[in-house]
């Protein structure tokens, strides 16, 4: 039985997925500072291989922890890692999580044009074509980052939490801030999708992933995407599944 551990280390959390014969059988998410204790127990897992990607400043510490484990293979996703897709974005600069998400999207939806939107600390937008080319993408501030910036970079705007009613037009400062941030992200996603389709991306689907992905999927699925007949889905384990596909082909 092929057993693989896939690790996606973000800015705040470390997401781990255990795969057996290509199927995700267990997942766990912990804060980065808690990952070391989890990793100490992994030798008992009898994992054949480990693959990881990281955008955290704690990547070196994670690698040291993983190198102490006696496993069959250890793969860190980098610019020279073999991939089952073609990447047209600079591999020197592209985070392994974005690469893995694109691979996961192609594996799940081969033959479709896909816009992958990873809503984490930052929001990344990546375009994967129906024939397996990662054309590139963009990076924007994430939901919490936008809310924090409005408070921290101004003298009088209060700190606003995500939870609460979102409408089109605010009638108070708190409502206006929440509306501006949440609606702004929704319009951003919708704008990219509609422009891609206008430029010829047939049978386009939008995949939301990342910590805030489920929140926006619930808000957006019954709105403009349904009206425009653009398929929108939330796929929690997209990066982990992409990592597993990468180690299987490398």
MARLUM-760154 format. One line per 2 residues: number of its first residue (from 1); their letters; for each residue x, y negated, z negated of N, C-alpha, C. Coordinates in steps of 0.02 Angstrom, whole numbers, plus 50000, padded with zeros to 5 digits. Atoms other than C-alpha are relative to their C-alpha. Layout:
BEGIN
NUM> a> X Y Z X Y Z X Y Z ~ ...
***
This chain:
BEGIN
1> xx> 50042 50060 50000 50000 50000 50000 50044 49938 50000 ~ 49963 50062 49998 50069 49829 50049 49970 49952 49949
3> xx> 50022 50046 50051 50059 49710 49901 50041 49936 50005 ~ 49966 50064 49990 50100 49525 49918 49970 49947 49954
5> xx> 50022 50057 50039 50091 49374 49804 50013 49936 50040 ~ 49994 50063 49964 50059 49207 49889 49990 49943 49950
7> xx> 50001 50055 50048 50093 49045 49793 50000 49934 50037 ~ 50005 50068 49973 50039 48869 49841 50006 49952 49941
9> xx> 49988 50047 50055 50115 48741 49722 49986 49929 50024 ~ 50018 50068 49982 50032 48572 49735 50031 49950 49952
11> xx> 49973 50053 50043 50065 48408 49646 49982 50011 49927 ~ 50020 49990 50070 49970 48461 49491 49988 50073 49981
13> xx> 50018 49931 50015 49919 48644 49506 50037 50049 50044 ~ 49968 49944 49964 49994 48809 49560 49946 50052 50012
15> xx> 50052 49952 49981 49875 48924 49655 50033 50065 50023 ~ 49970 49935 49985 49917 49109 49664 49947 50048 50026
17> xx> 50046 49950 49973 49836 49245 49768 50035 50066 50011 ~ 49972 49933 49992 49869 49432 49762 49965 50035 50058
19> xx> 50028 49967 49941 49844 49524 49928 50021 50073 50001 ~ 49985 49930 49989 49834 49710 49958 49977 50019 50070
21> xx> 50014 49983 49930 49844 49768 50139 49963 49944 50036 ~ 50028 50057 49965 49801 49593 50198 49936 49971 49971
23> xx> 50063 50023 50030 49649 49570 50084 50014 49966 49933 ~ 49993 50035 50063 49642 49442 49944 49959 50036 49947
25> xx> 50034 49962 50051 49600 49541 49787 49996 49963 49934 ~ 50001 50037 50063 49636 49415 49649 50033 49932 50011
27> xx> 49970 50066 49996 49673 49232 49631 50001 49968 49931 ~ 49995 50035 50064 49726 49119 49489 50030 49931 50012
29> xx> 49973 50068 49995 49756 48932 49473 50017 49975 49930 ~ 49978 50027 50065 49856 48853 49331 50035 49934 50013
31> xx> 49961 50061 49994 49937 48686 49299 50073 50019 50010 ~ 49931 49983 49983 50116 48679 49361 50042 50018 49938
33> xx> 49960 49987 50060 50186 48675 49185 49983 50068 49968 ~ 50019 49935 50027 50094 48838 49146 50023 50058 50044
35> xx> 49984 49948 49951 50158 48932 49299 50056 50046 49976 ~ 49943 49959 50021 50320 48993 49216 49977 50060 49959
37> xx> 50024 49945 50042 50225 49096 49087 49965 50054 50041 ~ 50034 49952 49956 50120 49177 49223 50051 50040 50039
39> xx> 49950 49966 49959 50272 49217 49329 50041 50050 49960 ~ 49962 49953 50041 50360 49304 49184 49968 50070 49999
41> xx> 50036 49936 50003 50228 49442 49193 49999 50035 50068 ~ 50011 49974 49933 50244 49473 49380 50039 50062 50017
43> xx> 49962 49940 49983 50376 49609 49379 49958 50063 49990 ~ 50043 49943 50012 50242 49725 49313 49949 50009 50056
45> xx> 50049 49997 49945 50135 49686 49467 50022 50046 50057 ~ 49973 49957 49947 50250 49792 49579 49985 49970 50069
47> xx> 50012 50035 49937 50234 49662 49717 50055 50015 50050 ~ 49951 49987 49948 50319 49707 49881 50034 49937 50024
49> xx> 49972 50063 49976 50346 49525 49927 49964 49941 49970 ~ 50028 50063 50023 50317 49346 49872 50015 49947 50052
51> xx> 49991 50057 49956 50291 49196 49985 49971 49939 49965 ~ 50026 50060 50033 50271 49018 49924 50014 49938 50042
53> xx> 49988 50066 49973 50257 48839 49980 49989 49951 49943 ~ 50005 50048 50054 50274 48685 49872 50007 49929 50026
55> xx> 49992 50072 49987 50248 48497 49884 50018 49964 49934 ~ 49988 50028 50067 50293 48472 49700 50075 49987 49990
57> xx> 49931 50013 50019 50452 48397 49629 50028 50057 49957 ~ 49979 49943 50041 50457 48555 49522 50015 50062 50043
59> xx> 49988 49943 49956 50492 48665 49675 50063 50039 49981 ~ 49937 49966 50017 50671 48702 49621 49991 50046 49941
61> xx> 50013 49959 50059 50613 48765 49452 49960 50062 50019 ~ 50041 49943 49978 50482 48875 49537 50044 50051 50036
63> xx> 49957 49953 49963 50612 48950 49654 50046 50039 49953 ~ 49956 49966 50048 50730 48989 49510 49962 50055 49963
65> xx> 50041 49950 50034 50589 49079 49420 49987 50059 50045 ~ 50016 49946 49954 50544 49180 49574 50062 50042 50017
67> xx> 49939 49962 49983 50725 49228 49611 50020 50048 49944 ~ 49985 49955 50055 50735 49310 49439 49960 50065 50005
69> xx> 50044 49942 49994 50598 49432 49489 50030 50051 50048 ~ 49976 49947 49955 50646 49599 49566 49943 50021 50045
71> xx> 50053 49984 49951 50532 49603 49717 50033 50015 50067 ~ 49973 49980 49936 50553 49667 49893 50026 49942 50042
73> xx> 49982 50058 49958 50557 49498 49982 49977 49937 49965 ~ 50019 50066 50023 50552 49315 49936 50006 49952 50059
75> xx> 50001 50044 49942 50501 49193 50073 49976 49931 49978 ~ 50021 50069 50011 50497 49004 50053 49984 49969 50068
77> xx> 50020 50028 49936 50401 48921 50194 50039 49937 50014 ~ 49960 50057 49981 50517 48800 50281 50002 49991 50075
79> xx> 49999 50018 49929 50566 48731 50450 50019 50058 50046 ~ 49978 49944 49958 50641 48896 50510 49959 50063 49990
81> xx> 50042 49941 50013 50507 49015 50446 49962 50019 50064 ~ 50039 49979 49941 50434 49117 50592 49925 49994 49986
83> xx> 50071 50011 50008 50251 49078 50621 49962 50032 50058 ~ 50042 49972 49946 50107 49155 50721 49967 49946 50042
85> xx> 50027 50055 49960 50064 48982 50791 50058 49955 50022 ~ 49951 50049 49977 50157 48847 50887 49988 49934 49963
87> xx> 50007 50063 50038 50191 48687 50787 50031 49943 50040 ~ 49977 50057 49961 50206 48522 50880 50014 49939 49956
89> xx> 49983 50051 50049 50233 48419 50722 50071 50015 49976 ~ 49932 49989 50023 50410 48395 50654 50001 50050 49942
91> xx> 49995 49949 50053 50447 48554 50553 50043 49976 49942 ~ 49958 50027 50054 50578 48456 50454 49959 49961 49949
93> xx> 50039 50045 50042 50441 48345 50383 49934 50029 49977 ~ 50068 49975 50015 50284 48451 50376 50001 50047 49940
95> xx> 50005 49959 50060 50236 48525 50208 49977 50070 50016 ~ 50018 49930 49988 50221 48713 50198 49927 50014 49989
97> xx> 50071 49990 50011 50044 48698 50132 49960 49983 50062 ~ 50036 50019 49939 49988 48610 50291 50010 50053 50054
99> xx> 49987 49947 49952 50074 48741 50398 49959 50062 49985 ~ 50037 49940 50020 49994 48882 50298 49925 49991 50012
101> xx> 50071 50012 49988 49821 48802 50309 49984 50007 50074 ~ 50011 49994 49928 49839 48789 50498 50002 50073 50022
103> xx> 49996 49928 49984 49892 48972 50509 49936 50035 49976 ~ 50062 49970 50026 49744 49021 50399 49940 49984 50043
105> xx> 50056 50019 49956 49625 48924 50510 50001 50038 50065 ~ 49994 49963 49936 49692 49006 50668 49983 50074 49990
107> xx> 50014 49929 50012 49685 49179 50590 49924 50012 49992 ~ 50072 49990 50013 49504 49157 50534 49957 49982 50061
109> xx> 50044 50027 49948 49439 49063 50686 50036 49995 50067 ~ 49965 49998 49936 49546 49112 50835 49950 49989 50057
111> xx> 50045 50015 49945 49469 49043 50993 49958 49938 49988 ~ 50036 50062 50015 49398 48888 50908 50050 49942 49992
113> xx> 49962 50060 50017 49465 48710 50901 49980 49980 49929 ~ 50013 50010 50071 49482 48667 50717 50033 49936 49975
115> xx> 49972 50055 50039 49507 48509 50615 50003 50024 49927 ~ 49991 49979 50069 49580 48562 50447 50008 49938 49956
117> xx> 49998 50057 50045 49547 48436 50308 50012 50026 49929 ~ 49980 49977 50067 49639 48472 50145 49993 49941 49952
119> xx> 50016 50056 50045 49565 48361 50009 50030 50012 49931 ~ 49966 49994 50063 49692 48361 49870 50021 49933 49974
121> xx> 49974 50064 50023 49797 48225 49788 50004 49952 50058 ~ 50005 50035 49936 49821 48166 49966 49951 50039 50044
123> xx> 50043 49966 49951 49705 48207 50111 50041 50008 50064 ~ 49965 49988 49937 49786 48289 50262 49949 50024 50052
125> xx> 50041 49982 49942 49705 48307 50433 50045 50033 50051 ~ 49959 49965 49951 49776 48437 50552 49956 50033 50052
127> xx> 50037 49975 49943 49717 48491 50724 50032 50065 50025 ~ 49977 49935 49975 49733 48674 50775 49957 50017 50061
129> xx> 50037 49987 49939 49686 48717 50953 49978 50073 50005 ~ 50028 49934 49991 49591 48869 51012 50052 50053 50018
131> xx> 49948 49952 49980 49751 48948 51081 50060 50000 49952 ~ 49949 49993 50052 49852 48928 50920 50056 49950 50000
133> xx> 49951 50053 50003 49941 48762 50932 49980 49950 49945 ~ 50010 50052 50050 49957 48648 50781 50024 49934 50031
135> xx> 49982 50060 49962 49952 48483 50875 50031 49946 49956 ~ 49977 50052 50045 49989 48376 50722 49942 49976 49957
137> xx> 50053 50024 50043 49889 48273 50601 50019 49935 49965 ~ 49991 50063 50036 49878 48128 50480 49994 50011 49925
139> xx> 50001 49997 50073 49894 48092 50294 49969 49936 49974 ~ 50034 50057 50030 49785 47978 50188 49995 50010 49924
141> xx> 50009 49992 50072 49759 47943 50002 49939 50044 49984 ~ 50055 49958 50021 49649 48068 49911 49948 49962 49960
143> xx> 50056 50030 50036 49488 48035 49816 50022 49966 49936 ~ 49980 50028 50065 49563 48010 49643 50052 49945 50009
145> xx> 49949 50051 49987 49710 47913 49713 49969 49934 50020 ~ 50034 50061 49979 49592 47788 49794 49966 49966 49941
147> xx> 50033 50029 50059 49492 47765 49634 50052 49970 49953 ~ 49948 50025 50045 49651 47746 49531 50032 49936 50026
149> xx> 49967 50058 49970 49729 47621 49652 49958 49937 49993 ~ 50043 50059 50006 49579 47505 49647 50002 49971 49930
151> xx> 49995 50023 50070 49592 47497 49457 50070 49974 49984 ~ 49931 50016 50021 49782 47493 49440 50031 49942 50039
153> xx> 49970 50052 49957 49819 47371 49582 49960 49935 50001 ~ 50039 50062 50005 49688 47241 49536 49994 49981 49926
155> xx> 50005 50024 50068 49658 47136 49381 49932 50014 49968 ~ 50067 49998 50030 49471 47156 49359 49957 50060 50019
157> xx> 50041 49942 49982 49409 47313 49444 50010 50056 49949 ~ 49998 49948 50053 49366 47446 49315 50018 50068 50029
159> xx> 49988 49931 49980 49414 47628 49319 49932 50035 50009 ~ 50064 49968 49984 49272 47727 49400 50012 50075 50009
161> xx> 49995 49927 49993 49244 47914 49386 49963 50023 50063 ~ 50030 49973 49939 49194 48024 49533 49925 50012 49991
163> xx> 50069 49982 50011 49031 48084 49455 49954 49939 49999 ~ 50048 50055 49999 48879 47975 49484 49967 49995 50068
165> xx> 50038 50009 49938 48756 47922 49617 50041 49964 50052 ~ 49966 50034 49944 48827 47876 49788 49946 49980 50050
167> xx> 50048 50025 49951 48722 47767 49902 50038 49964 50056 ~ 49967 50035 49944 48757 47669 50060 50023 49931 49979
169> xx> 49985 50069 50019 48752 47495 49984 49998 49994 49923 ~ 49996 50008 50073 48809 47458 49805 49968 49936 49977
171> xx> 50030 50060 50029 48719 47334 49692 50032 49985 49931 ~ 49961 50013 50059 48849 47332 49554 50071 50023 50015
173> xx> 49931 49986 49983 49038 47345 49546 50017 50074 49996 ~ 49985 49929 50006 49049 47525 49483 49971 50039 50058
175> xx> 50032 49965 49944 48925 47584 49613 50035 49984 50066 ~ 49967 50021 49938 49013 47484 49749 50067 50035 50010
177> xx> 49935 49966 49996 49182 47561 49708 49990 50074 50019 ~ 50011 49930 49986 49114 47739 49706 49974 50009 50072
179> xx> 50026 49997 49931 49015 47709 49866 50056 49990 50051 ~ 49948 50017 49952 49165 47632 49953 50050 50057 50009
181> xx> 49950 49946 49997 49283 47775 49910 49970 50063 50030 ~ 50030 49938 49977 49166 47922 49937 49975 49994 50072
183> xx> 50024 50009 49931 49080 47854 50092 50058 49990 50048 ~ 49942 50012 49956 49248 47797 50161 50031 50066 50022
185> xx> 49971 49935 49982 49315 47975 50154 49954 50038 50047 ~ 50048 49965 49956 49156 48046 50231 50003 49970 50071
187> xx> 49998 50032 49934 49162 47918 50373 50066 50017 50035 ~ 49935 49983 49972 49347 47957 50397 49998 50070 50032
189> xx> 50005 49931 49975 49314 48144 50417 49956 50002 50062 ~ 50047 50000 49944 49165 48114 50530 50030 49966 50061
191> xx> 49969 50036 49945 49261 47988 50635 50051 50041 50037 ~ 49950 49957 49968 49405 48107 50667 49966 50055 50041
193> xx> 50034 49945 49965 49287 48249 50713 49967 49976 50064 ~ 50035 50025 49941 49184 48145 50833 50049 49977 50054
195> xx> 49951 50022 49951 49338 48070 50916 50035 50060 50033 ~ 49970 49939 49970 49417 48242 50940 49953 50031 50050
197> xx> 50048 49970 49953 49259 48306 51020 49992 49957 50062 ~ 50005 50045 49943 49248 48151 51130 50059 50009 50047
199> xx> 49939 49990 49960 49425 48188 51189 50006 50070 50028 ~ 50001 49936 49965 49379 48362 51242 50007 50062 49957
201> xx> 49995 49941 50044 49391 48476 51089 49933 50036 49997 ~ 50064 49965 49996 49251 48596 51134 49993 50050 49943
203> xx> 50015 49951 50053 49167 48709 51006 50039 49984 49937 ~ 49961 50024 50057 49246 48605 50867 49967 50018 49934
205> xx> 50024 49990 50068 49231 48656 50686 50047 49963 49953 ~ 49962 50035 50051 49289 48564 50530 50004 50045 49939
207> xx> 49991 49960 50060 49363 48662 50385 50024 49954 49944 ~ 49979 50037 50059 49370 48577 50215 50031 50049 49951
209> xx> 49969 49960 50052 49488 48647 50084 50030 49952 49949 ~ 49970 50042 50052 49581 48584 49930 49952 49986 49943
211> xx> 50038 50009 50062 49521 48529 49759 49935 49962 50007 ~ 50062 50039 49991 49390 48404 49820 49960 50024 50060
213> xx> 50034 49977 49940 49337 48505 49971 49928 50020 49989 ~ 50068 49977 50014 49184 48584 49891 49953 49941 49988
215> xx> 50040 50060 50013 49121 48414 49831 49976 49968 50065 ~ 50019 50033 49937 49124 48342 50006 49960 50047 50046
217> xx> 50040 49953 49960 49056 48500 50088 49926 49996 49979 ~ 50069 50004 50024 48900 48489 49979 49967 49935 50023
219> xx> 50028 50065 49981 48878 48305 50022 49988 49995 50076 ~ 49999 50015 49929 48912 48315 50209 49964 50051 50043
221> xx> 50022 49947 49955 48847 48480 50274 49931 49987 50029 ~ 50069 50011 49977 48664 48427 50287 49991 49932 50033
223> xx> 50006 50068 49973 48703 48253 50353 50020 49998 50073 ~ 49985 50015 49931 48787 48196 50511 50027 50060 50038
225> xx> 49972 49943 49964 48875 48360 50549 49945 50045 50027 ~ 50056 49960 49976 48710 48453 50561 49968 49966 50060
227> xx> 50031 50037 49945 48642 48315 50674 50042 50002 50063 ~ 49955 50001 49942 48795 48315 50787 50017 50071 50023
229> xx> 49988 49930 49984 48801 48506 50790 50075 50016 50000 ~ 49930 49983 50013 48981 48510 50729 50001 50043 49938
231> xx> 50000 49955 50057 49008 48659 50615 50048 49976 49946 ~ 49959 50020 50056 49075 48613 50443 49996 50054 49947
233> xx> 49998 49948 50051 49131 48742 50315 50052 49982 49947 ~ 49951 50005 50053 49225 48749 50150 50033 50068 49991
235> xx> 49964 49937 50008 49360 48882 50135 50055 49991 49947 ~ 49958 50012 50058 49442 48885 49964 50070 50029 50007
237> xx> 49937 49962 49999 49580 49011 50002 50038 49995 50066 ~ 49971 50007 49933 49635 48946 50172 50077 50002 49998
239> xx> 49927 50002 50003 49816 48908 50120 50027 50068 49979 ~ 49976 49934 50022 49837 49074 50027 49995 50051 50056
241> xx> 50007 49952 49945 49770 49172 50176 50052 49985 50055 ~ 49950 50018 49951 49886 49076 50290 50070 50023 49979
243> xx> 49935 49976 50026 50036 49116 50179 50006 50075 50010 ~ 49997 49927 49991 49992 49301 50184 50011 50018 50074
245> xx> 49990 49988 49928 49982 49294 50375 50072 49985 50021 ~ 49931 50019 49983 50152 49209 50382 50050 50055 49977
247> xx> 49952 49949 50023 50242 49339 50275 49991 50065 50038 ~ 50010 49939 49961 50162 49478 50377 50033 49997 50068
249> xx> 49969 50005 49934 50237 49409 50538 50073 49982 49997 ~ 49930 50023 50005 50407 49356 50470 50046 50059 49983
***
